[in-house]
Amino acid sequence: MDWQTLATTLFGPDHGIHADGDFLQGTPSFDGAPMTVIGTTNHAPIGVALALAQARVVLDTTAQHPAGPCCC
């Protein structure tokens, strides 16, 4: 299954998840609450560039929502 089909199935057609190369990120809603999604596609190996991109989203999300729940 490709990531777009999975994202649409889980979050609906307006999921807001987008790809930047092999890096995926977005802020869909789940049960009415916003959540941050990060990941990769195409079985991409996690090298320095992808690890830094993922870390940036995690840090930005925790800075913007310091009291919110976190699940890794």
C-alpha positions in Angstrom: 0.0 0.0 0.0 1.4 3.4 -0.8 1.5 6.1 1.8 -1.1 8.3 0.2 -3.7 5.5 0.3 -2.8 4.7 3.9 -3.0 8.4 5.0 -6.4 8.8 3.2 -7.7 5.7 4.8 -6.6 6.7 8.3 -7.3 10.4 8.2 -9.5 11.2 5.2 -8.9 12.9 1.9 -7.9 16.2 3.6 -5.1 14.6 5.8 -2.5 17.3 5.0 0.4 14.9 5.0 2.8 15.6 2.2 6.1 14.2 0.9 9.4 16.1 0.5 11.4 13.5 -1.3 11.2 10.4 0.9 10.3 12.5 4.0 6.7 12.5 5.1 5.1 15.0 7.5 1.7 16.6 8.2 -0.8 17.5 10.9 -4.0 15.5 10.4 -6.8 15.3 12.9 -7.7 12.1 14.7 -10.9 11.9 16.7 -11.1 15.7 16.4 -7.6 16.3 17.9 -4.6 17.5 15.8 -1.6 15.2 15.7 1.8 15.4 14.0 2.8 12.6 11.6 6.4 12.1 10.5 7.8 9.2 8.5 9.5 8.1 5.3 8.4 6.4 2.1 10.0 4.1 -0.5 11.8 2.1 2.3 14.2 5.0 2.5 17.3 4.4 4.7 17.4 6.9 7.6 20.6 8.9 6.9 21.7 12.2 8.3 19.4 14.3 6.2 16.2 12.4 7.0 17.1 12.1 10.7 17.6 15.8 11.0 14.4 16.5 9.1 12.5 14.2 11.5 14.2 15.7 14.5 13.3 19.2 13.4 9.6 18.3 13.2 9.7 16.6 16.7 11.4 19.7 18.2 9.0 22.1 16.5 6.0 20.1 17.6 7.1 19.9 21.3 7.9 23.6 21.3 4.5 24.5 19.9 2.6 22.1 22.2 4.6 21.6 25.4 1.7 20.2 27.4 0.5 17.9 24.6 0.8 14.1 24.7 3.7 12.6 22.8 3.9 9.1 21.4 6.9 7.7 19.5 
